[in-house]
Amino acid sequence: MDIYKQIEALKIVPVVKLDAAEDAVPLAKALIDGGLPIAEITFRTAAAEESIRAVSVAFPQMLVGAGTVVNVEQAERAVKAGAKFIVSPGFSPAVTKFAVEKGIPIFPGVCTPTEIMAALEFGLKVVKFFPAKQYGGLATIKALAAPFPGIRFMPTGGVSAENLLEYLSSDKVIACGGSWMVKESLIGARSFGEVARLTREAVALAVKA
């Protein structure tokens, strides 16, 4: 099964910010225990690269990706560390070109028709819609999908247990990115049991979609 199909089957991509790389493996285990063997580890902190590497080694079966990738240097480091996919907050032609040439799935962030057209020029069929809540949520996704029937979206930003099913009700949505089960406060407190519990709840909810 290719990575896009795996992500579509899982329906949720936990967006993780780690300040300490030593938290990466217990966090990944909590997600696996909760039934969600996937994580987008963001390059918002210096611990990202080491965290991706640690999770890739400890849990090779886990689908670990790199998020908040804003330049090619980060993308190269992420792939070398074991990232299986790349997510960007916006559309970077350079990062997208790197990923496409390396055969790495990439979800560039878009919120306009112009950015979708740029993604199409690289042959992409899935993009990240970010920040989803602030740009109109599912209504905007449906409006953007109309002139681009071949494109699907991964909404991220403001996605929660309260609106997850609304997003997943659309066939234009491949999966949702969210952080409510991996909040910084929970990771900071090393409350990995709570992460696993919230993850189980999220998985049970997504099954209803």
Phi and psi in degrees as GROMACS dihedral restraints (atoms count N, CA, C in turn):
[ dihedral_restraints ]
;  ai    aj    ak    al  type     phi  dphi    fc
    3     4     5     6     1   -75.5    20    10
    4     5     6     7     1   168.7    20    10
    6     7     8     9     1   -64.1    20    10
    7     8     9    10     1   -37.4    20    10
    9    10    11    12     1   -62.0    20    10
   10    11    12    13     1   -41.0    20    10
   12    13    14    15     1   -68.8    20    10
   13    14    15    16     1   -36.5    20    10
   15    16    17    18     1   -63.2    20    10
   16    17    18    19     1   -43.6    20    10
   18    19    20    21     1   -65.8    20    10
   19    20    21    22     1   -40.5    20    10
   21    22    23    24     1   -63.2    20    10
   22    23    24    25     1   -37.7    20    10
   24    25    26    27     1   -68.3    20    10
   25    26    27    28     1   -36.2    20    10
   27    28    29    30     1   -77.1    20    10
   28    29    30    31     1   -30.3    20    10
   30    31    32    33     1    74.2    20    10
   31    32    33    34     1   -22.8    20    10
   33    34    35    36     1  -130.6    20    10
   34    35    36    37     1   135.7    20    10
   36    37    38    39     1  -116.6    20    10
   37    38    39    40     1   105.8    20    10
   39    40    41    42     1   -65.0    20    10
   40    41    42    43     1   127.7    20    10
   42    43    44    45     1   -99.0    20    10
   43    44    45    46     1   112.1    20    10
   45    46    47    48     1  -111.5    20    10
   46    47    48    49     1   131.1    20    10
   48    49    50    51     1  -114.3    20    10
   49    50    51    52     1   116.2    20    10
   51    52    53    54     1  -113.8    20    10
   52    53    54    55     1   124.4    20    10
   54    55    56    57     1   -87.4    20    10
   55    56    57    58     1   -22.9    20    10
   57    58    59    60     1  -130.9    20    10
   58    59    60    61     1   125.2    20    10
   60    61    62    63     1   -62.7    20    10
   61    62    63    64     1   -25.9    20    10
   63    64    65    66     1   -67.8    20    10
   64    65    66    67     1   -14.6    20    10
   66    67    68    69     1   -85.3    20    10
   67    68    69    70     1    -9.4    20    10
   69    70    71    72     1   -64.0    20    10
   70    71    72    73     1   -48.7    20    10
   72    73    74    75     1   -67.8    20    10
   73    74    75    76     1   -47.7    20    10
   75    76    77    78     1   -62.9    20    10
   76    77    78    79     1   -32.9    20    10
   78    79    80    81     1   -66.2    20    10
   79    80    81    82     1   -45.3    20    10
   81    82    83    84     1   -61.4    20    10
   82    83    84    85     1   -41.0    20    10
   84    85    86    87     1   -62.6    20    10
   85    86    87    88     1   -39.0    20    10
   87    88    89    90     1   -63.4    20    10
   88    89    90    91     1   -40.1    20    10
   90    91    92    93     1   -66.2    20    10
   91    92    93    94     1   -42.6    20    10
   93    94    95    96     1   -63.4    20    10
   94    95    96    97     1   -46.0    20    10
   96    97    98    99     1   -60.4    20    10
   97    98    99   100     1   -30.9    20    10
   99   100   101   102     1   -82.6    20    10
  100   101   102   103     1    -3.0    20    10
  102   103   104   105     1    92.5    20    10
  103   104   105   106     1    17.0    20    10
  105   106   107   108     1  -130.0    20    10
  106   107   108   109     1    83.1    20    10
  108   109   110   111     1   -81.5    20    10
  109   110   111   112     1    59.0    20    10
  111   112   113   114     1  -153.1    20    10
  112   113   114   115     1   146.9    20    10
  114   115   116   117     1  -155.3    20    10
  115   116   117   118     1   137.1    20    10
  117   118   119   120     1  -102.3    20    10
  118   119   120   121     1   102.9    20    10
  120   121   122   123     1   -89.5    20    10
  121   122   123   124     1   117.6    20    10
  123   124   125   126     1   -83.8    20    10
  124   125   126   127     1   145.9    20    10
  126   127   128   129     1   -84.7    20    10
  127   128   129   130     1    36.9    20    10
  129   130   131   132     1   -84.2    20    10
  130   131   132   133     1   -12.6    20    10
  132   133   134   135     1  -131.3    20    10
  133   134   135   136     1   164.3    20    10
  135   136   137   138     1   -70.6    20    10
  136   137   138   139     1   -13.1    20    10
  138   139   140   141     1   -85.4    20    10
  139   140   141   142     1    -4.0    20    10
  141   142   143   144     1   -59.0    20    10
  142   143   144   145     1   -53.2    20    10
  144   145   146   147     1   -59.9    20    10
  145   146   147   148     1   -48.1    20    10
  147   148   149   150     1   -64.5    20    10
  148   149   150   151     1   -35.2    20    10
  150   151   152   153     1   -65.8    20    10
  151   152   153   154     1   -44.2    20    10
  153   154   155   156     1   -61.0    20    10
  154   155   156   157     1   -43.5    20    10
  156   157   158   159     1   -63.4    20    10
  157   158   159   160     1   -44.0    20    10
  159   160   161   162     1   -63.3    20    10
  160   161   162   163     1   -43.3    20    10
  162   163   164   165     1   -68.5    20    10
  163   164   165   166     1   -39.8    20    10
  165   166   167   168     1   -61.9    20    10
  166   167   168   169     1   -36.9    20    10
  168   169   170   171     1   -76.0    20    10
  169   170   171   172     1   -45.2    20    10
  171   172   173   174     1   -71.4    20    10
  172   173   174   175     1   -37.6    20    10
  174   175   176   177     1  -133.2    20    10
  175   176   177   178     1    75.0    20    10
  177   178   179   180     1   -59.9    20    10
  178   179   180   181     1   -20.5    20    10
  180   181   182   183     1   -79.4    20    10
  181   182   183   184     1   -11.6    20    10
  183   184   185   186     1   -81.8    20    10
  184   185   186   187     1   143.0    20    10
  186   187   188   189     1   -89.6    20    10
  187   188   189   190     1    94.0    20    10
  189   190   191   192     1  -105.1    20    10
  190   191   192   193     1   129.4    20    10
  192   193   194   195     1  -124.0    20    10
  193   194   195   196     1   171.9    20    10
  195   196   197   198     1  -110.1    20    10
  196   197   198   199     1   130.1    20    10
  198   199   200   201     1  -111.9    20    10
  199   200   201   202     1   170.8    20    10
  201   202   203   204     1    51.7    20    10
  202   203   204   205     1    39.4    20    10
  204   205   206   207     1   -84.6    20    10
  205   206   207   208     1   117.2    20    10
  207   208   209   210     1  -114.5    20    10
  208   209   210   211     1    -4.3    20    10
  210   211   212   213     1  -152.7    20    10
  211   212   213   214     1   167.2    20    10
  213   214   215   216     1   -65.8    20    10
  214   215   216   217     1   -35.4    20    10
  216   217   218   219     1   -59.8    20    10
  217   218   219   220     1   -43.7    20    10
  219   220   221   222     1   -64.8    20    10
  220   221   222   223     1   -41.7    20    10
  222   223   224   225     1   -61.2    20    10
  223   224   225   226     1   -42.3    20    10
  225   226   227   228     1   -62.9    20    10
  226   227   228   229     1   -45.5    20    10
  228   229   230   231     1   -62.5    20    10
  229   230   231   232     1   -40.8    20    10
  231   232   233   234     1   -63.0    20    10
  232   233   234   235     1   -45.8    20    10
  234   235   236   237     1   -66.3    20    10
  235   236   237   238     1   -41.7    20    10
  237   238   239   240     1   -63.1    20    10
  238   239   240   241     1   -30.8    20    10
  240   241   242   243     1   -78.5    20    10
  241   242   243   244     1   -12.7    20    10
  243   244   245   246     1   116.6    20    10
  244   245   246   247     1     6.3    20    10
  246   247   248   249     1   -62.3    20    10
  247   248   249   250     1   133.3    20    10
  249   250   251   252     1   -96.6    20    10
  250   251   252   253     1   -12.0    20    10
  252   253   254   255     1  -154.0    20    10
  253   254   255   256     1   162.2    20    10
  255   256   257   258     1  -125.6    20    10
  256   257   258   259     1   138.7    20    10
  258   259   260   261     1  -126.8    20    10
  259   260   261   262     1   132.8    20    10
  261   262   263   264     1  -117.6    20    10
  262   263   264   265     1   149.4    20    10
  264   265   266   267     1   -72.9    20    10
  265   266   267   268     1   -24.0    20    10
  267   268   269   270     1  -139.3    20    10
  268   269   270   271     1  -174.0    20    10
  270   271   272   273     1   -96.3    20    10
  271   272   273   274     1   115.9    20    10
  273   274   275   276     1  -114.6    20    10
  274   275   276   277     1   114.5    20    10
  276   277   278   279     1   -57.1    20    10
  277   278   279   280     1   -38.3    20    10
  279   280   281   282     1   -66.7    20    10
  280   281   282   283     1   -46.5    20    10
  282   283   284   285     1   -66.3    20    10
  283   284   285   286     1   -41.1    20    10
  285   286   287   288     1   -63.6    20    10
  286   287   288   289     1   -43.7    20    10
  288   289   290   291     1   -60.7    20    10
  289   290   291   292     1   -44.5    20    10
  291   292   293   294     1   -57.6    20    10
  292   293   294   295     1   -49.2    20    10
  294   295   296   297     1   -65.0    20    10
  295   296   297   298     1   -44.7    20    10
  297   298   299   300     1   -62.4    20    10
  298   299   300   301     1   -43.4    20    10
  300   301   302   303     1   -66.5    20    10
  301   302   303   304     1   -30.3    20    10
  303   304   305   306     1   -86.7    20    10
  304   305   306   307     1    -8.2    20    10
  306   307   308   309     1    74.3    20    10
  307   308   309   310     1    25.8    20    10
  309   310   311   312     1   -98.4    20    10
  310   311   312   313     1   125.2    20    10
  312   313   314   315     1   -58.1    20    10
  313   314   315   316     1   134.9    20    10
  315   316   317   318     1  -130.7    20    10
  316   317   318   319     1   139.9    20    10
  318   319   320   321     1  -117.6    20    10
  319   320   321   322     1    87.6    20    10
  321   322   323   324     1   -75.8    20    10
  322   323   324   325     1   144.6    20    10
  324   325   326   327     1   -75.4    20    10
  325   326   327   328     1   131.8    20    10
  327   328   329   330     1  -137.1    20    10
  328   329   330   331     1   157.1    20    10
  330   331   332   333     1  -149.9    20    10
  331   332   333   334     1     7.2    20    10
  333   334   335   336     1  -135.4    20    10
  334   335   336   337     1   158.4    20    10
  336   337   338   339     1   -59.7    20    10
  337   338   339   340     1   -35.8    20    10
  339   340   341   342     1   -61.2    20    10
  340   341   342   343     1   -42.7    20    10
  342   343   344   345     1   -68.7    20    10
  343   344   345   346     1   -36.0    20    10
  345   346   347   348     1   -63.6    20    10
  346   347   348   349     1   -42.1    20    10
  348   349   350   351     1   -62.7    20    10
  349   350   351   352     1   -36.5    20    10
  351   352   353   354     1   -64.7    20    10
  352   353   354   355     1   -40.3    20    10
  354   355   356   357     1   -65.6    20    10
  355   356   357   358     1   -38.7    20    10
  357   358   359   360     1   -62.4    20    10
  358   359   360   361     1   -33.1    20    10
  360   361   362   363     1   -63.6    20    10
  361   362   363   364     1   -21.7    20    10
  363   364   365   366     1   -95.6    20    10
  364   365   366   367     1     5.3    20    10
  366   367   368   369     1    79.5    20    10
  367   368   369   370     1    15.1    20    10
  369   370   371   372     1   -76.3    20    10
  370   371   372   373     1   146.0    20    10
  372   373   374   375     1  -117.3    20    10
  373   374   375   376     1    -7.1    20    10
  375   376   377   378     1  -135.0    20    10
  376   377   378   379     1   135.7    20    10
  378   379   380   381     1  -132.6    20    10
  379   380   381   382     1   161.6    20    10
  381   382   383   384     1   -89.5    20    10
  382   383   384   385     1   134.4    20    10
  384   385   386   387     1  -103.2    20    10
  385   386   387   388     1   111.4    20    10
  387   388   389   390     1  -147.2    20    10
  388   389   390   391     1   142.1    20    10
  390   391   392   393     1   -78.2    20    10
  391   392   393   394     1   121.6    20    10
  393   394   395   396     1   -58.9    20    10
  394   395   396   397     1   -49.7    20    10
  396   397   398   399     1   -61.9    20    10
  397   398   399   400     1   -46.5    20    10
  399   400   401   402     1   -69.4    20    10
  400   401   402   403     1   -23.2    20    10
  402   403   404   405     1  -102.7    20    10
  403   404   405   406     1    19.6    20    10
  405   406   407   408     1   101.7    20    10
  406   407   408   409     1     4.1    20    10
  408   409   410   411     1    58.3    20    10
  409   410   411   412     1  -143.1    20    10
  411   412   413   414     1   -63.9    20    10
  412   413   414   415     1   -33.1    20    10
  414   415   416   417     1   -60.4    20    10
  415   416   417   418     1   -40.9    20    10
  417   418   419   420     1   -71.3    20    10
  418   419   420   421     1   -37.9    20    10
  420   421   422   423     1   -58.5    20    10
  421   422   423   424     1   -45.1    20    10
  423   424   425   426     1   -64.1    20    10
  424   425   426   427     1   -39.6    20    10
  426   427   428   429     1   -66.3    20    10
  427   428   429   430     1   -40.5    20    10
  429   430   431   432     1   -70.2    20    10
  430   431   432   433     1   -33.1    20    10
  432   433   434   435     1   -69.6    20    10
  433   434   435   436     1   -27.3    20    10
  435   436   437   438     1   -55.6    20    10
  436   437   438   439     1   -51.6    20    10
  438   439   440   441     1   -82.4    20    10
  439   440   441   442     1    -6.0    20    10
  441   442   443   444     1  -127.5    20    10
  442   443   444   445     1    70.2    20    10
  444   445   446   447     1   -63.4    20    10
  445   446   447   448     1   -19.2    20    10
  447   448   449   450     1   -87.7    20    10
  448   449   450   451     1    -2.0    20    10
  450   451   452   453     1  -102.0    20    10
  451   452   453   454     1   140.3    20    10
  453   454   455   456     1  -122.3    20    10
  454   455   456   457     1   164.1    20    10
  456   457   458   459     1  -126.7    20    10
  457   458   459   460     1   149.0    20    10
  459   460   461   462     1  -117.1    20    10
  460   461   462   463     1    90.5    20    10
  462   463   464   465     1   -65.6    20    10
  463   464   465   466     1   136.6    20    10
  465   466   467   468     1  -145.0    20    10
  466   467   468   469     1   140.9    20    10
  468   469   470   471     1   106.4    20    10
  469   470   471   472     1   101.7    20    10
  471   472   473   474     1    84.3    20    10
  472   473   474   475     1     7.4    20    10
  474   475   476   477     1   -80.0    20    10
  475   476   477   478     1   136.8    20    10
  477   478   479   480     1  -147.9    20    10
  478   479   480   481     1   178.1    20    10
  480   481   482   483     1   -61.6    20    10
  481   482   483   484     1   -26.5    20    10
  483   484   485   486     1   -73.0    20    10
  484   485   486   487     1   -32.9    20    10
  486   487   488   489     1  -117.6    20    10
  487   488   489   490     1     4.9    20    10
  489   490   491   492     1   -56.5    20    10
  490   491   492   493     1   -48.6    20    10
  492   493   494   495     1   -65.9    20    10
  493   494   495   496     1   -31.4    20    10
  495   496   497   498     1   -61.3    20    10
  496   497   498   499     1   -47.2    20    10
  498   499   500   501     1   -64.2    20    10
  499   500   501   502     1   -46.9    20    10
  501   502   503   504     1   -70.0    20    10
  502   503   504   505     1   -11.1    20    10
  504   505   506   507     1   -71.4    20    10
  505   506   507   508     1   -16.8    20    10
  507   508   509   510     1   -93.5    20    10
  508   509   510   511     1   134.7    20    10
  510   511   512   513     1   -73.9    20    10
  511   512   513   514     1    -6.3    20    10
  513   514   515   516     1   -82.8    20    10
  514   515   516   517     1   -10.3    20    10
  516   517   518   519     1  -101.5    20    10
  517   518   519   520     1   118.9    20    10
  519   520   521   522     1   -80.7    20    10
  520   521   522   523     1   -36.2    20    10
  522   523   524   525     1  -172.5    20    10
  523   524   525   526     1   171.3    20    10
  525   526   527   528     1  -120.2    20    10
  526   527   528   529     1   138.1    20    10
  528   529   530   531     1   -92.3    20    10
  529   530   531   532     1   135.1    20    10
  531   532   533   534     1  -157.0    20    10
  532   533   534   535     1   159.1    20    10
  534   535   536   537     1  -125.0    20    10
  535   536   537   538     1     8.5    20    10
  537   538   539   540     1   -66.5    20    10
  538   539   540   541     1   -24.2    20    10
  540   541   542   543     1   -91.1    20    10
  541   542   543   544     1    -7.6    20    10
  543   544   545   546     1  -130.4    20    10
  544   545   546   547     1    44.9    20    10
  546   547   548   549     1   -57.7    20    10
  547   548   549   550     1   146.9    20    10
  549   550   551   552     1   -55.8    20    10
  550   551   552   553     1   -38.7    20    10
  552   553   554   555     1   -63.3    20    10
  553   554   555   556     1   -37.5    20    10
  555   556   557   558     1   -69.5    20    10
  556   557   558   559     1   -42.9    20    10
  558   559   560   561     1   -66.3    20    10
  559   560   561   562     1   -42.5    20    10
  561   562   563   564     1   -60.3    20    10
  562   563   564   565     1   -36.0    20    10
  564   565   566   567     1   -86.9    20    10
  565   566   567   568     1     0.0    20    10
  567   568   569   570     1    56.0    20    10
  568   569   570   571     1    38.3    20    10
  570   571   572   573     1   -88.5    20    10
  571   572   573   574     1    64.5    20    10
  573   574   575   576     1   -73.1    20    10
  574   575   576   577     1   -24.4    20    10
  576   577   578   579     1   -64.7    20    10
  577   578   579   580     1   -38.7    20    10
  579   580   581   582     1   -69.7    20    10
  580   581   582   583     1   -37.0    20    10
  582   583   584   585     1   -59.8    20    10
  583   584   585   586     1   -44.8    20    10
  585   586   587   588     1   -63.3    20    10
  586   587   588   589     1   -40.1    20    10
  588   589   590   591     1   -64.7    20    10
  589   590   591   592     1   -48.0    20    10
  591   592   593   594     1   -64.4    20    10
  592   593   594   595     1   -34.3    20    10
  594   595   596   597     1   -66.4    20    10
  595   596   597   598     1   -43.6    20    10
  597   598   599   600     1   -58.7    20    10
  598   599   600   601     1   -41.6    20    10
  600   601   602   603     1   -63.1    20    10
  601   602   603   604     1   -42.5    20    10
  603   604   605   606     1   -64.5    20    10
  604   605   606   607     1   -42.3    20    10
  606   607   608   609     1   -63.3    20    10
  607   608   609   610     1   -43.3    20    10
  609   610   611   612     1   -63.5    20    10
  610   611   612   613     1   -35.8    20    10
  612   613   614   615     1   -69.7    20    10
  613   614   615   616     1   -44.0    20    10
  615   616   617   618     1   -63.4    20    10
  616   617   618   619     1   -30.0    20    10
  618   619   620   621     1   -60.5    20    10
  619   620   621   622     1   -28.6    20    10
  621   622   623   624     1   -72.4    20    10
  622   623   624   625     1   -16.0    20    10
